[in-house]
Amino acid sequence: MNKIKVYIKEASNELLHKVSWPTWEELQSSLVIVLVASLIFSLLIYGMDLAFSNLLSAFYHLFK
C-alpha cells in the first residue's frame, strides 16, 4: 500500500512541476489542425466508399 502512495505522490509531482503544458493558443491551433485533418480523411473515405459501391453495383449488374 505504501508503494501505491509513493507512486501517486511522485506522479502528481511530475505532472505539476516537470511537464510543460501547452498554452491555450497552442491548443486552439492543434484543435483546428485535427478538425481539418479529420474532415479531409472522412471525405476521402466517403469518396472511396461511394466509388467502390458504384463499382460493385455495376459489376453485379453485369451478371443479372
N, CA, C and O atoms as a CHARMM CRD file, in Angstrom:
* protein
*
  256
    1    1 MET  N      0.82400  -1.20100   0.00000 PROA 1      0.00000
    2    1 MET  CA     0.00000   0.00000   0.00000 PROA 1      0.00000
    3    1 MET  C      0.86400   1.25900   0.00000 PROA 1      0.00000
    4    1 MET  O      0.49500   2.27900  -0.58200 PROA 1      0.00000
    5    2 ASN  N      2.01300   1.17200   0.65900 PROA 2      0.00000
    6    2 ASN  CA     2.89700   2.32500   0.72000 PROA 2      0.00000
    7    2 ASN  C      3.47500   2.64500  -0.65400 PROA 2      0.00000
    8    2 ASN  O      3.68000   3.81400  -0.98300 PROA 2      0.00000
    9    3 LYS  N      3.73900   1.61400  -1.46000 PROA 3      0.00000
   10    3 LYS  CA     4.28000   1.82900  -2.79600 PROA 3      0.00000
   11    3 LYS  C      3.28300   2.59000  -3.67000 PROA 3      0.00000
   12    3 LYS  O      3.67300   3.42600  -4.48600 PROA 3      0.00000
   13    4 ILE  N      2.00200   2.29500  -3.49400 PROA 4      0.00000
   14    4 ILE  CA     0.97100   2.98200  -4.28200 PROA 4      0.00000
   15    4 ILE  C      0.92900   4.46500  -3.92200 PROA 4      0.00000
   16    4 ILE  O      0.82600   5.31900  -4.80300 PROA 4      0.00000
   17    5 LYS  N      1.01100   4.77100  -2.61800 PROA 5      0.00000
   18    5 LYS  CA     1.00600   6.17500  -2.19400 PROA 5      0.00000
   19    5 LYS  C      2.21700   6.93000  -2.74300 PROA 5      0.00000
   20    5 LYS  O      2.09100   8.06600  -3.20100 PROA 5      0.00000
   21    6 VAL  N      3.38100   6.29800  -2.69500 PROA 6      0.00000
   22    6 VAL  CA     4.58900   6.93100  -3.21500 PROA 6      0.00000
   23    6 VAL  C      4.46000   7.14900  -4.71700 PROA 6      0.00000
   24    6 VAL  O      4.83200   8.20800  -5.22500 PROA 6      0.00000
   25    7 TYR  N      3.93700   6.15700  -5.43100 PROA 7      0.00000
   26    7 TYR  CA     3.75300   6.27400  -6.87800 PROA 7      0.00000
   27    7 TYR  C      2.82300   7.43800  -7.21800 PROA 7      0.00000
   28    7 TYR  O      3.13200   8.23900  -8.10000 PROA 7      0.00000
   29    8 ILE  N      1.69700   7.53700  -6.52900 PROA 8      0.00000
   30    8 ILE  CA     0.73900   8.61800  -6.79300 PROA 8      0.00000
   31    8 ILE  C      1.35900   9.98000  -6.47500 PROA 8      0.00000
   32    8 ILE  O      1.16900  10.94100  -7.22100 PROA 8      0.00000
   33    9 LYS  N      2.09400  10.05800  -5.37800 PROA 9      0.00000
   34    9 LYS  CA     2.73600  11.31900  -4.99800 PROA 9      0.00000
   35    9 LYS  C      3.77900  11.73300  -6.04500 PROA 9      0.00000
   36    9 LYS  O      3.82600  12.89800  -6.43800 PROA 9      0.00000
   37   10 GLU  N      4.61000  10.79300  -6.49500 PROA 10     0.00000
   38   10 GLU  CA     5.62400  11.10900  -7.49300 PROA 10     0.00000
   39   10 GLU  C      4.99400  11.45600  -8.84500 PROA 10     0.00000
   40   10 GLU  O      5.46800  12.35600  -9.53800 PROA 10     0.00000
   41   11 ALA  N      3.93700  10.74800  -9.21600 PROA 11     0.00000
   42   11 ALA  CA     3.26900  11.03300 -10.48600 PROA 11     0.00000
   43   11 ALA  C      2.64100  12.41700 -10.47500 PROA 11     0.00000
   44   11 ALA  O      2.76700  13.16200 -11.44700 PROA 11     0.00000
   45   12 SER  N      1.96900  12.76600  -9.39200 PROA 12     0.00000
   46   12 SER  CA     1.34800  14.09400  -9.32500 PROA 12     0.00000
   47   12 SER  C      2.41000  15.18900  -9.28800 PROA 12     0.00000
   48   12 SER  O      2.22600  16.24900  -9.88700 PROA 12     0.00000
   49   13 ASN  N      3.51100  14.94600  -8.59700 PROA 13     0.00000
   50   13 ASN  CA     4.60700  15.92200  -8.57000 PROA 13     0.00000
   51   13 ASN  C      5.17700  16.12900  -9.96400 PROA 13     0.00000
   52   13 ASN  O      5.44500  17.26200 -10.36400 PROA 13     0.00000
   53   14 GLU  N      5.36200  15.05200 -10.70100 PROA 14     0.00000
   54   14 GLU  CA     5.89700  15.17200 -12.05400 PROA 14     0.00000
   55   14 GLU  C      4.93200  15.90900 -12.96500 PROA 14     0.00000
   56   14 GLU  O      5.35400  16.75100 -13.75800 PROA 14     0.00000
   57   15 LEU  N      3.62900  15.60300 -12.86400 PROA 15     0.00000
   58   15 LEU  CA     2.63900  16.27100 -13.71000 PROA 15     0.00000
   59   15 LEU  C      2.52300  17.76100 -13.39400 PROA 15     0.00000
   60   15 LEU  O      2.27400  18.57100 -14.28600 PROA 15     0.00000
   61   16 LEU  N      2.70300  18.11500 -12.13400 PROA 16     0.00000
   62   16 LEU  CA     2.54900  19.51900 -11.74800 PROA 16     0.00000
   63   16 LEU  C      3.80600  20.35300 -11.98500 PROA 16     0.00000
   64   16 LEU  O      3.70400  21.54300 -12.28300 PROA 16     0.00000
   65   17 HSD  N      4.99200  19.74700 -11.85800 PROA 17     0.00000
   66   17 HSD  CA     6.20900  20.55100 -11.87200 PROA 17     0.00000
   67   17 HSD  C      7.16400  20.26200 -13.02300 PROA 17     0.00000
   68   17 HSD  O      8.01700  21.09800 -13.32100 PROA 17     0.00000
   69   18 LYS  N      7.05500  19.11900 -13.67400 PROA 18     0.00000
   70   18 LYS  CA     8.04100  18.76500 -14.69300 PROA 18     0.00000
   71   18 LYS  C      7.47400  18.73400 -16.10400 PROA 18     0.00000
   72   18 LYS  O      8.23900  18.80600 -17.06600 PROA 18     0.00000
   73   19 VAL  N      6.17500  18.63100 -16.25900 PROA 19     0.00000
   74   19 VAL  CA     5.55400  18.56400 -17.58200 PROA 19     0.00000
   75   19 VAL  C      5.30800  19.97700 -18.08000 PROA 19     0.00000
   76   19 VAL  O      4.79800  20.82300 -17.34600 PROA 19     0.00000
   77   20 SER  N      5.67400  20.23200 -19.34000 PROA 20     0.00000
   78   20 SER  CA     5.36400  21.53800 -19.91700 PROA 20     0.00000
   79   20 SER  C      4.03500  21.42200 -20.66400 PROA 20     0.00000
   80   20 SER  O      3.94600  20.73800 -21.68300 PROA 20     0.00000
   81   21 TRP  N      3.02800  22.08000 -20.16200 PROA 21     0.00000
   82   21 TRP  CA     1.69300  22.03300 -20.73500 PROA 21     0.00000
   83   21 TRP  C      1.58200  23.07100 -21.83700 PROA 21     0.00000
   84   21 TRP  O      2.18000  24.14100 -21.72700 PROA 21     0.00000
   85   22 PRO  N      0.82900  22.78800 -22.90300 PROA 22     0.00000
   86   22 PRO  CA     0.67500  23.76400 -23.99000 PROA 22     0.00000
   87   22 PRO  C     -0.17900  24.95100 -23.55200 PROA 22     0.00000
   88   22 PRO  O     -1.00500  24.85300 -22.64400 PROA 22     0.00000
   89   23 THR  N      0.04800  26.06300 -24.22400 PROA 23     0.00000
   90   23 THR  CA    -0.75500  27.25000 -23.93200 PROA 23     0.00000
   91   23 THR  C     -2.12600  27.10100 -24.59700 PROA 23     0.00000
   92   23 THR  O     -2.35600  26.18800 -25.39000 PROA 23     0.00000
   93   24 TRP  N     -3.02100  28.01600 -24.25600 PROA 24     0.00000
   94   24 TRP  CA    -4.37000  27.98100 -24.81300 PROA 24     0.00000
   95   24 TRP  C     -4.33400  28.19700 -26.33100 PROA 24     0.00000
   96   24 TRP  O     -5.10500  27.57400 -27.06100 PROA 24     0.00000
   97   25 GLU  N     -3.46100  29.05700 -26.80100 PROA 25     0.00000
   98   25 GLU  CA    -3.34300  29.31600 -28.23900 PROA 25     0.00000
   99   25 GLU  C     -2.81600  28.07800 -28.96700 PROA 25     0.00000
  100   25 GLU  O     -3.27700  27.76600 -30.06500 PROA 25     0.00000
  101   26 GLU  N     -1.86100  27.37600 -28.37100 PROA 26     0.00000
  102   26 GLU  CA    -1.33800  26.14800 -28.97800 PROA 26     0.00000
  103   26 GLU  C     -2.42600  25.07600 -29.04600 PROA 26     0.00000
  104   26 GLU  O     -2.52400  24.34100 -30.02900 PROA 26     0.00000
  105   27 LEU  N     -3.23400  24.99600 -28.00200 PROA 27     0.00000
  106   27 LEU  CA    -4.33600  24.02800 -28.00200 PROA 27     0.00000
  107   27 LEU  C     -5.35000  24.34800 -29.09100 PROA 27     0.00000
  108   27 LEU  O     -5.84200  23.44500 -29.76800 PROA 27     0.00000
  109   28 GLN  N     -5.66000  25.62200 -29.26200 PROA 28     0.00000
  110   28 GLN  CA    -6.62300  26.01500 -30.28800 PROA 28     0.00000
  111   28 GLN  C     -6.10500  25.71600 -31.68600 PROA 28     0.00000
  112   28 GLN  O     -6.85600  25.22600 -32.52900 PROA 28     0.00000
  113   29 SER  N     -4.83300  26.00300 -31.94700 PROA 29     0.00000
  114   29 SER  CA    -4.29200  25.73300 -33.27700 PROA 29     0.00000
  115   29 SER  C     -4.21400  24.23200 -33.53500 PROA 29     0.00000
  116   29 SER  O     -4.45300  23.78100 -34.65500 PROA 29     0.00000
  117   30 SER  N     -3.88200  23.46300 -32.51200 PROA 30     0.00000
  118   30 SER  CA    -3.86400  22.00000 -32.66800 PROA 30     0.00000
  119   30 SER  C     -5.26600  21.46800 -32.93100 PROA 30     0.00000
  120   30 SER  O     -5.44500  20.54600 -33.72700 PROA 30     0.00000
  121   31 LEU  N     -6.25200  22.04100 -32.27100 PROA 31     0.00000
  122   31 LEU  CA    -7.63100  21.62500 -32.47700 PROA 31     0.00000
  123   31 LEU  C     -8.07200  21.87900 -33.91100 PROA 31     0.00000
  124   31 LEU  O     -8.73200  21.03600 -34.51800 PROA 31     0.00000
  125   32 VAL  N     -7.71100  23.03300 -34.45200 PROA 32     0.00000
  126   32 VAL  CA    -8.08100  23.35500 -35.82900 PROA 32     0.00000
  127   32 VAL  C     -7.42300  22.36800 -36.78700 PROA 32     0.00000
  128   32 VAL  O     -8.06200  21.90000 -37.72900 PROA 32     0.00000
  129   33 ILE  N     -6.15900  22.05200 -36.55500 PROA 33     0.00000
  130   33 ILE  CA    -5.45700  21.09600 -37.41700 PROA 33     0.00000
  131   33 ILE  C     -6.12600  19.73100 -37.36600 PROA 33     0.00000
  132   33 ILE  O     -6.31400  19.09300 -38.40200 PROA 33     0.00000
  133   34 VAL  N     -6.48700  19.27700 -36.16800 PROA 34     0.00000
  134   34 VAL  CA    -7.13200  17.97200 -36.01900 PROA 34     0.00000
  135   34 VAL  C     -8.50000  17.96000 -36.68800 PROA 34     0.00000
  136   34 VAL  O     -8.85400  16.97900 -37.34200 PROA 34     0.00000
  137   35 LEU  N     -9.26700  19.01900 -36.53900 PROA 35     0.00000
  138   35 LEU  CA   -10.58700  19.08900 -37.16300 PROA 35     0.00000
  139   35 LEU  C    -10.49700  19.08500 -38.68700 PROA 35     0.00000
  140   35 LEU  O    -11.26800  18.39500 -39.35400 PROA 35     0.00000
  141   36 VAL  N     -9.57100  19.84300 -39.23300 PROA 36     0.00000
  142   36 VAL  CA    -9.41500  19.90000 -40.69100 PROA 36     0.00000
  143   36 VAL  C     -8.94900  18.54600 -41.22100 PROA 36     0.00000
  144   36 VAL  O     -9.46800  18.06300 -42.22700 PROA 36     0.00000
  145   37 ALA  N     -7.96600  17.92900 -40.54700 PROA 37     0.00000
  146   37 ALA  CA    -7.47700  16.62300 -40.98300 PROA 37     0.00000
  147   37 ALA  C     -8.57700  15.57700 -40.89200 PROA 37     0.00000
  148   37 ALA  O     -8.69800  14.73400 -41.78100 PROA 37     0.00000
  149   38 SER  N     -9.38000  15.61500 -39.83800 PROA 38     0.00000
  150   38 SER  CA   -10.48800  14.66200 -39.68100 PROA 38     0.00000
  151   38 SER  C    -11.51100  14.84600 -40.79300 PROA 38     0.00000
  152   38 SER  O    -12.01800  13.86500 -41.33800 PROA 38     0.00000
  153   39 LEU  N    -11.81400  16.08400 -41.13200 PROA 39     0.00000
  154   39 LEU  CA   -12.76300  16.35800 -42.20900 PROA 39     0.00000
  155   39 LEU  C    -12.23100  15.84800 -43.54700 PROA 39     0.00000
  156   39 LEU  O    -12.96700  15.23600 -44.32000 PROA 39     0.00000
  157   40 ILE  N    -10.95900  16.09900 -43.81400 PROA 40     0.00000
  158   40 ILE  CA   -10.36500  15.63800 -45.07500 PROA 40     0.00000
  159   40 ILE  C    -10.38600  14.11900 -45.15400 PROA 40     0.00000
  160   40 ILE  O    -10.77100  13.56100 -46.18200 PROA 40     0.00000
  161   41 PHE  N     -9.98100  13.44400 -44.09100 PROA 41     0.00000
  162   41 PHE  CA    -9.96600  11.98000 -44.09600 PROA 41     0.00000
  163   41 PHE  C    -11.37200  11.40100 -44.21200 PROA 41     0.00000
  164   41 PHE  O    -11.57700  10.40200 -44.90200 PROA 41     0.00000
  165   42 SER  N    -12.33800  12.02100 -43.54200 PROA 42     0.00000
  166   42 SER  CA   -13.70300  11.49500 -43.62600 PROA 42     0.00000
  167   42 SER  C    -14.25400  11.67200 -45.04000 PROA 42     0.00000
  168   42 SER  O    -14.94200  10.78400 -45.54400 PROA 42     0.00000
  169   43 LEU  N    -13.96700  12.79500 -45.68400 PROA 43     0.00000
  170   43 LEU  CA   -14.41400  12.99000 -47.06500 PROA 43     0.00000
  171   43 LEU  C    -13.71200  12.02900 -48.01600 PROA 43     0.00000
  172   43 LEU  O    -14.32700  11.53800 -48.96300 PROA 43     0.00000
  173   44 LEU  N    -12.44800  11.75800 -47.77900 PROA 44     0.00000
  174   44 LEU  CA   -11.70000  10.80500 -48.59100 PROA 44     0.00000
  175   44 LEU  C    -12.29200   9.39500 -48.45500 PROA 44     0.00000
  176   44 LEU  O    -12.48600   8.70000 -49.45200 PROA 44     0.00000
  177   45 ILE  N    -12.56900   8.98800 -47.24200 PROA 45     0.00000
  178   45 ILE  CA   -13.15500   7.66200 -47.01300 PROA 45     0.00000
  179   45 ILE  C    -14.55500   7.58300 -47.60200 PROA 45     0.00000
  180   45 ILE  O    -14.92500   6.55700 -48.17300 PROA 45     0.00000
  181   46 TYR  N    -15.34800   8.66300 -47.47000 PROA 46     0.00000
  182   46 TYR  CA   -16.68400   8.69000 -48.06000 PROA 46     0.00000
  183   46 TYR  C    -16.59500   8.54500 -49.58000 PROA 46     0.00000
  184   46 TYR  O    -17.36200   7.79400 -50.18400 PROA 46     0.00000
  185   47 GLY  N    -15.65700   9.26800 -50.19200 PROA 47     0.00000
  186   47 GLY  CA   -15.49400   9.18600 -51.64200 PROA 47     0.00000
  187   47 GLY  C    -15.08100   7.79000 -52.08700 PROA 47     0.00000
  188   47 GLY  O    -15.58600   7.28000 -53.08700 PROA 47     0.00000
  189   48 MET  N    -14.17100   7.17500 -51.35300 PROA 48     0.00000
  190   48 MET  CA   -13.74600   5.81400 -51.69200 PROA 48     0.00000
  191   48 MET  C    -14.89600   4.83300 -51.51800 PROA 48     0.00000
  192   48 MET  O    -15.06900   3.93000 -52.33700 PROA 48     0.00000
  193   49 ASP  N    -15.67500   5.00000 -50.47200 PROA 49     0.00000
  194   49 ASP  CA   -16.81800   4.12500 -50.23100 PROA 49     0.00000
  195   49 ASP  C    -17.85100   4.26700 -51.34600 PROA 49     0.00000
  196   49 ASP  O    -18.38800   3.27200 -51.83200 PROA 49     0.00000
  197   50 LEU  N    -18.12000   5.48400 -51.73900 PROA 50     0.00000
  198   50 LEU  CA   -19.07700   5.74100 -52.81800 PROA 50     0.00000
  199   50 LEU  C    -18.57400   5.15400 -54.13700 PROA 50     0.00000
  200   50 LEU  O    -19.34200   4.54600 -54.88100 PROA 50     0.00000
  201   51 ALA  N    -17.29900   5.33500 -54.42100 PROA 51     0.00000
  202   51 ALA  CA   -16.73100   4.81400 -55.66500 PROA 51     0.00000
  203   51 ALA  C    -16.79100   3.28400 -55.70000 PROA 51     0.00000
  204   51 ALA  O    -17.20100   2.70400 -56.70600 PROA 51     0.00000
  205   52 PHE  N    -16.39000   2.63500 -54.62000 PROA 52     0.00000
  206   52 PHE  CA   -16.43000   1.17400 -54.57900 PROA 52     0.00000
  207   52 PHE  C    -17.85600   0.64800 -54.61800 PROA 52     0.00000
  208   52 PHE  O    -18.12000  -0.39900 -55.20900 PROA 52     0.00000
  209   53 SER  N    -18.77400   1.37200 -53.99000 PROA 53     0.00000
  210   53 SER  CA   -20.17400   0.96900 -54.02300 PROA 53     0.00000
  211   53 SER  C    -20.70300   1.00200 -55.45000 PROA 53     0.00000
  212   53 SER  O    -21.36100   0.06100 -55.89500 PROA 53     0.00000
  213   54 ASN  N    -20.41800   2.08000 -56.16200 PROA 54     0.00000
  214   54 ASN  CA   -20.86300   2.19100 -57.55400 PROA 54     0.00000
  215   54 ASN  C    -20.17300   1.15100 -58.44300 PROA 54     0.00000
  216   54 ASN  O    -20.79700   0.56800 -59.33000 PROA 54     0.00000
  217   55 LEU  N    -18.89800   0.93000 -58.19900 PROA 55     0.00000
  218   55 LEU  CA   -18.15400  -0.05300 -58.98300 PROA 55     0.00000
  219   55 LEU  C    -18.71000  -1.45800 -58.78000 PROA 55     0.00000
  220   55 LEU  O    -18.91200  -2.18900 -59.75000 PROA 55     0.00000
  221   56 LEU  N    -18.95800  -1.84200 -57.53500 PROA 56     0.00000
  222   56 LEU  CA   -19.50500  -3.16800 -57.26500 PROA 56     0.00000
  223   56 LEU  C    -20.93700  -3.29900 -57.76700 PROA 56     0.00000
  224   56 LEU  O    -21.33900  -4.36500 -58.23400 PROA 56     0.00000
  225   57 SER  N    -21.70300  -2.22400 -57.67100 PROA 57     0.00000
  226   57 SER  CA   -23.07400  -2.26300 -58.18000 PROA 57     0.00000
  227   57 SER  C    -23.06900  -2.49600 -59.69200 PROA 57     0.00000
  228   57 SER  O    -23.85500  -3.29700 -60.20000 PROA 57     0.00000
  229   58 ALA  N    -22.19200  -1.80400 -60.40300 PROA 58     0.00000
  230   58 ALA  CA   -22.09200  -2.00300 -61.84600 PROA 58     0.00000
  231   58 ALA  C    -21.59700  -3.42000 -62.17200 PROA 58     0.00000
  232   58 ALA  O    -22.06000  -4.03400 -63.13300 PROA 58     0.00000
  233   59 PHE  N    -20.68300  -3.92300 -61.39000 PROA 59     0.00000
  234   59 PHE  CA   -20.15400  -5.27200 -61.59900 PROA 59     0.00000
  235   59 PHE  C    -21.24800  -6.32800 -61.38400 PROA 59     0.00000
  236   59 PHE  O    -21.35900  -7.28100 -62.15500 PROA 59     0.00000
  237   60 TYR  N    -22.05400  -6.14800 -60.32800 PROA 60     0.00000
  238   60 TYR  CA   -23.13200  -7.11400 -60.04300 PROA 60     0.00000
  239   60 TYR  C    -24.22100  -7.05900 -61.10000 PROA 60     0.00000
  240   60 TYR  O    -24.84100  -8.07800 -61.40900 PROA 60     0.00000
  241   61 HSD  N    -24.46100  -5.86800 -61.66200 PROA 61     0.00000
  242   61 HSD  CA   -25.48200  -5.77100 -62.71900 PROA 61     0.00000
  243   61 HSD  C    -25.05600  -6.45700 -64.01800 PROA 61     0.00000
  244   61 HSD  O    -25.90300  -6.75700 -64.86000 PROA 61     0.00000
  245   62 LEU  N    -23.78400  -6.70500 -64.18800 PROA 62     0.00000
  246   62 LEU  CA   -23.31400  -7.42500 -65.36200 PROA 62     0.00000
  247   62 LEU  C    -23.78300  -8.89700 -65.36800 PROA 62     0.00000
  248   62 LEU  O    -23.94700  -9.50500 -66.42600 PROA 62     0.00000
  249   63 PHE  N    -23.98800  -9.44200 -64.17900 PROA 63     0.00000
  250   63 PHE  CA   -24.32600 -10.85000 -64.05600 PROA 63     0.00000
  251   63 PHE  C    -25.80300 -11.10500 -63.79900 PROA 63     0.00000
  252   63 PHE  O    -26.17600 -12.24200 -63.51200 PROA 63     0.00000
  253   64 LYS  N    -26.64400 -10.10600 -63.89000 PROA 64     0.00000
  254   64 LYS  CA   -28.08000 -10.29300 -63.68700 PROA 64     0.00000
  255   64 LYS  C    -28.74300 -10.74500 -64.93500 PROA 64     0.00000
  256   64 LYS  O    -29.95600 -10.95300 -64.95000 PROA 64     0.00000
